[in-house]
Amino acid sequence: MNNGRESALDLRGLKCPLPVLKTRRHLRDLATGTLIRIETTDPLAVIDIPHYCREDGHQLLESAPVEGGHVFVIEKG
């Protein structure tokens, strides 16, 4: 459930495993239900971010290619 809180994380230029590690650290301090928008350029993020969400109980709401990378929207579980 979205409680109106949103956050953004620019992870462009970082290589695996840094996008997942920084996402995990960022989500740790957020309230349940907070939405986070992540931008990445690492091609492996399309595998790693969805896997991380499944493993840690977060909901991947959006995964879409953008120019030069990929964007994800996650709801903290």
C-alpha positions in Angstrom: 0.0 0.0 0.0 1.4 3.4 -1.0 1.4 5.7 1.9 2.3 8.7 -0.2 6.0 8.5 0.6 8.4 8.2 -2.3 12.2 8.1 -2.7 14.6 8.1 -5.6 18.0 6.5 -6.0 20.3 7.2 -8.9 22.6 4.2 -9.4 23.7 5.0 -12.9 27.4 4.1 -13.6 27.6 1.5 -10.8 28.4 -2.1 -11.6 27.1 -5.3 -10.0 26.8 -5.9 -7.1 26.7 -2.2 -6.1 23.1 -1.4 -7.4 21.6 -4.1 -5.2 23.8 -3.3 -2.2 22.9 0.4 -2.3 19.2 -0.4 -2.8 19.3 -2.6 0.2 21.0 0.0 2.3 18.6 2.7 1.1 15.4 0.6 1.7 16.5 -0.3 5.2 15.8 3.2 6.5 12.4 3.6 4.7 9.0 2.9 6.1 7.0 -0.1 4.8 4.9 0.9 1.8 7.4 3.6 0.6 8.0 3.7 -3.1 11.5 3.9 -4.4 12.4 4.7 -8.0 15.8 3.4 -9.1 17.8 4.2 -12.2 20.6 2.0 -13.3 22.9 1.5 -16.3 24.3 -1.9 -15.2 22.8 -4.5 -17.6 22.8 -7.2 -14.9 20.4 -5.0 -12.8 17.5 -6.4 -14.8 18.2 -9.8 -13.2 19.6 -8.7 -9.8 17.0 -6.1 -8.8 13.9 -8.4 -9.3 15.7 -11.3 -7.6 16.6 -9.0 -4.6 12.9 -7.9 -4.4 11.7 -11.5 -4.3 14.3 -12.6 -1.7 13.7 -9.6 0.6 9.9 -9.3 0.3 9.6 -6.1 -1.6 7.2 -5.6 -4.5 8.6 -4.7 -7.9 5.9 -2.4 -9.4 7.7 -1.4 -12.6 10.7 -2.4 -14.6 11.3 -0.6 -17.8 14.2 0.2 -20.2 15.1 3.9 -20.5 17.7 5.5 -22.7 21.1 4.3 -21.4 19.7 2.0 -18.8 16.8 0.8 -16.8 14.3 2.1 -14.3 12.7 0.2 -11.4 9.9 1.2 -9.0 9.9 -0.8 -5.8 7.4 -0.8 -2.9 9.1 -1.6 0.4 7.7 -4.7 2.0 
